[in-house]
Amino acid sequence: MTPRERMLATLGHRRPDRVPIQLGCREEIMERLRRHYGVATNQDVAGVLEADLTRNVSVGHRFEAFERRLAAQPPERVPAGRGADALWLDDRTFEDRWGVRQRYGADGKYVQWMGGPLVETDDLDAFGWPAEGDFVVPEGLAEQVAAHKAAGYWVTGSGPVHPFKQAWHMRGFENFLCDYLANPGWVERIYDRFVEYDVRCCRALAAAGVDMIEFWGDVAMQDRMIVPPDAWRRLDKPAWRTIIDRTRQVDPGVRFFFHSDGDITPIIDDLIEVGFDVLNPLQPECVNPAEIKRRWGDRLTLDGGGSVQRTLPRGRLDDVRREVEFLLTCCAYDGGYVFRASNVVPFDCPTENVVAFYELARDFDLSQLAGPPEVIPEPPCRHVL
């Protein structure tokens, strides 16, 4: 099967020739994998591991005020190896087109949120929102998507923003959580802005023929949701319903992917109801992927589940083997499962664990799976100290 055929079978809950594998590793890990396999590129690594490469296309809006500031930025201000599409305030701090400021740590590995344009005001018009006329679709987008599909790739679309995540980035986390409970009308108003923005993006992506549109943003913690589930249903659920319904007016078959770390089990039924097809990342320290498969696996495709908190960084090779066998045995018996770690594989994971994780999945014979396990086991990562 091609990567696209494999994903179509998987999302159709038909058993593919093998489980789809998605690589997601920090560059430090990819560099080590290149050395381990003696290859030159990340694509070569994916080839060795038979990972299912996807192709991504994007649409978006022009932010004229930001672009004017960006054009005036001296080239020497952009730190070596950093993006020139950010406004650099110093060698570690940058601002994006939404006015959100972030700062790299001293080791350059992770960023910290520093501020946003609505931290000191709740006046939504204080920010220069893009208008409908600022929307840009790259020339030849549909032809590009068709060419990717013809080459056997699964095509994803990006450009829309996650309303909850984008709101707190612009407003500040504590401010936004206070708004969420004490001033829900303001939350509805900022969500209306994001929904308008997202509908334009998603409808354009659907018109171009993408297979799936992905949304990445956390709404849960290790042991519960960030906000009360009932409040999420009042505020977030209608926004998602509008985005998905308006998009499927253009293409009823386009798929939607939802990512959130943490325990989001209280809202899985709601995510299915509004139209999400794929749930990621099944963080096994917080949820049991096998239990989610048992309860919702006939209505959702599950994606992820490999522990990046315990097994991959701290486990032995036997722990890695048990984790892979657990995920595939419990989640992949009827399709409906994409194999990957529960987040980007971090730099502190031993190379041998990462190699074993992906090679065991690559070589696993799905035909040996007769059906779901009779007893739902606990995720093996919970026994790795």
Rosetta blueprint (number, residue, H / E / L):
1 M L
2 T L
3 P H
4 R H
5 E H
6 R H
7 M H
8 L H
9 A H
10 T H
11 L H
12 G L
13 H L
14 R L
15 R L
16 P L
17 D L
18 R L
19 V L
20 P L
21 I E
22 Q L
23 L L
24 G L
25 C E
26 R L
27 E H
28 E H
29 I H
30 M H
31 E H
32 R H
33 L H
34 R H
35 R H
36 H H
37 Y H
38 G L
39 V L
40 A L
41 T L
42 N H
43 Q H
44 D H
45 V H
46 A H
47 G H
48 V H
49 L H
50 E L
51 A L
52 D L
53 L L
54 T E
55 R E
56 N E
57 V E
58 S E
59 V L
60 G E
61 H E
62 R L
63 F L
64 E H
65 A H
66 F H
67 E H
68 R H
69 R H
70 L H
71 A H
72 A L
73 Q L
74 P L
75 P H
76 E H
77 R H
78 V L
79 P L
80 A L
81 G L
82 R L
83 G L
84 A L
85 D L
86 A L
87 L E
88 W E
89 L L
90 D L
91 D L
92 R L
93 T E
94 F E
95 E E
96 D L
97 R L
98 W L
99 G L
100 V L
101 R E
102 Q E
103 R E
104 Y E
105 G L
106 A L
107 D L
108 G L
109 K L
110 Y L
111 V E
112 Q E
113 W E
114 M E
115 G E
116 G L
117 P L
118 L L
119 V L
120 E L
121 T L
122 D L
123 D L
124 L H
125 D H
126 A H
127 F L
128 G L
129 W L
130 P L
131 A L
132 E H
133 G H
134 D H
135 F E
136 V E
137 V L
138 P L
139 E L
140 G L
141 L H
142 A H
143 E H
144 Q H
145 V H
146 A H
147 A H
148 H H
149 K H
150 A H
151 A L
152 G L
153 Y L
154 W E
155 V E
156 T E
157 G E
158 S E
159 G L
160 P L
161 V L
162 H L
163 P H
164 F H
165 K H
166 Q H
167 A H
168 W H
169 H H
170 M H
171 R H
172 G L
173 F H
174 E H
175 N H
176 F H
177 L H
178 C H
179 D H
180 Y H
181 L H
182 A H
183 N L
184 P H
185 G H
186 W H
187 V H
188 E H
189 R H
190 I H
191 Y H
192 D H
193 R H
194 F H
195 V H
196 E H
197 Y H
198 D H
199 V H
200 R H
201 C H
202 C H
203 R H
204 A H
205 L H
206 A H
207 A H
208 A H
209 G L
210 V L
211 D L
212 M E
213 I E
214 E E
215 F E
216 W E
217 G L
218 D L
219 V L
220 A E
221 M L
222 Q L
223 D L
224 R L
225 M E
226 I L
227 V L
228 P L
229 P H
230 D H
231 A H
232 W H
233 R H
234 R H
235 L H
236 D H
237 K H
238 P H
239 A H
240 W H
241 R H
242 T H
243 I H
244 I H
245 D H
246 R H
247 T H
248 R H
249 Q L
250 V L
251 D L
252 P L
253 G L
254 V L
255 R E
256 F E
257 F E
258 F E
259 H E
260 S L
261 D L
262 G L
263 D L
264 I L
265 T H
266 P H
267 I H
268 I H
269 D H
270 D H
271 L H
272 I H
273 E H
274 V H
275 G L
276 F L
277 D L
278 V E
279 L E
280 N E
281 P L
282 L L
283 Q L
284 P L
285 E L
286 C L
287 V L
288 N L
289 P H
290 A H
291 E H
292 I H
293 K H
294 R H
295 R H
296 W H
297 G L
298 D L
299 R L
300 L L
301 T E
302 L E
303 D E
304 G L
305 G L
306 G E
307 S L
308 V L
309 Q L
310 R L
311 T H
312 L H
313 P H
314 R H
315 G L
316 R L
317 L H
318 D H
319 D H
320 V H
321 R H
322 R H
323 E H
324 V H
325 E H
326 F H
327 L H
328 L H
329 T H
330 C H
331 C H
332 A L
333 Y L
334 D L
335 G L
336 G L
337 Y E
338 V E
339 F E
340 R L
341 A E
342 S L
343 N L
344 V L
345 V E
346 P L
347 F L
348 D L
349 C L
350 P L
351 T H
352 E H
353 N H
354 V H
355 V H
356 A H
357 F H
358 Y H
359 E H
360 L H
361 A H
362 R H
363 D H
364 F L
365 D L
366 L H
367 S H
368 Q H
369 L L
370 A L
371 G L
372 P L
373 P L
374 E L
375 V L
376 I L
377 P L
378 E L
379 P L
380 P H
381 C H
382 R H
383 H H
384 V L
385 L L
